[in-house]
Amino acid sequence: MTATSRRWFGGRDESRRAEAQAAKDAAAAAFYELDTAQRDLRISIETIVAADGSPAARQASDGFTVLGHRIDQVSHVYIETVDRYDLDRPELEASVAGRARGELEQARDELVRVKGELDRFAQGLEPLLRNAETQLARVAPARERARAALLAASDALDAVRAGGMRADDLAARLAALAPELTKLNQGAAQHGVQETVQRADRILRDAEGVRAEAERLPERAAEMDRRLVSLRTRAQALHTRAGQVEPVLSELRRRFSAACWQDLQKVPDQAVESVRRAEEKLGEAAAARREQRWADATALFGTVRALLDSVDEAVSAAGDRLRALDAVAKDPQPEVQRTRFAIRDAQRLAMEGRSVPDPRHARPLDQAVARVDRAVAGLEGVHPDWWGFLREMEDVRAAVGRVVAEIRSQRGTG
């Protein structure tokens, strides 16, 4: 072979090598574009999955997985092809360079084809991605609001503690939010948008509750101090009033029969005992206030108030009894007339639209008339039971009221 022939073949080899190198560069560019597109789409899929738990989102994720397998296949072929041919080898033959160019061009075509599939798949995801991005946009503001609320609660707690308040229960409630804050910081990618936003809202609500209670603590303490003073004053006043029951009972015993005052005999002792217990509970409430056991103090205040209410009612009952008995003993007619008026009203109602009353209504009303007559007759004795008379009149009016309610109910139903 002549030198001229060798140069010609050498030129052909270099041309084939250049063509193969160009095919390699084009395949590399296609591989890079596909890899970049896959990475970008993976971020989009993660965004959709984090924000959307719908079947469409799951289908998109599954579709991306299938595409990923295809990408892996064509990428593997490309890499194997590149590894198979060393285009920089000096003794590279033209035939080998030609084969390399053909295989690299084929690998590039497959990479481009799959890139086209990936692009079309990405276009189909745009509505899901827009919705997911809208949802994710809610996460950052919600998270920041929750963090700000936690900071405000912590600051409020520090402020009241600096003022001498322990606020241990509020500190415990604030500390209990730490695990939730950790999950909140892990974000929507791990826990989903809805769960993350809901968690942020819970933290916000609980932290604001702690802050508000912390800010109210000084006023709460002052209010408890006022209640302590008020209840002590009331207890002292009722202790004094309890001592006035005995003279009232003496007057009842002197002027009225035993039936009118026997049920009040224990009132003085019971009142004194209830006041003593109330004062004892007040001492416990004061200790709870000093120790800042707010719930215990509040419960004890309730107990004291109930005890003092019972004393007030019992002490008032004796005076009310004397006044009621004085009035009825002086003139029982107003009580009788009040009861008979109630009976007549009921009788008129029972006869409305009827020529004969319904026995179900007439019978109890007739019985009420008879009860009034008997009660009035019972007052003719030497020492009438005025208290029994008053209770009987009250019972008769209650029975008449039940008849009236029954008549109205039946007619309303009709």
HELIX and SHEET records of a PDB file:
HELIX    1   1 ALA A    3  ALA A   51  1                                  49    
HELIX    2   2 PRO A   55  ARG A   84  1                                  30    
HELIX    3   3 ALA A   94  GLY A  124  1                                  31    
HELIX    4   4 GLU A  126  LEU A  136  1                                  11    
HELIX    5   5 VAL A  139  ALA A  162  1                                  24    
HELIX    6   6 ASP A  168  ALA A  175  1                                   8    
HELIX    7   7 ALA A  178  GLN A  186  1                                   9    
HELIX    8   8 ALA A  188  HIS A  191  1                                   4    
HELIX    9   9 VAL A  193  ALA A  242  1                                  50    
HELIX   10  10 VAL A  245  ARG A  255  1                                  11    
HELIX   11  11 ALA A  258  CYS A  260  5                                   3    
HELIX   12  12 GLN A  262  LEU A  264  5                                   3    
HELIX   13  13 VAL A  267  ARG A  290  1                                  24    
HELIX   14  14 TRP A  294  LYS A  330  1                                  37    
HELIX   15  15 GLN A  333  MET A  351  1                                  19    
HELIX   16  16 PRO A  359  ALA A  377  1                                  19    
HELIX   17  17 GLY A  378  GLU A  380  5                                   3    
HELIX   18  18 TRP A  386  THR A  413  1                                  28    
END                                                                             
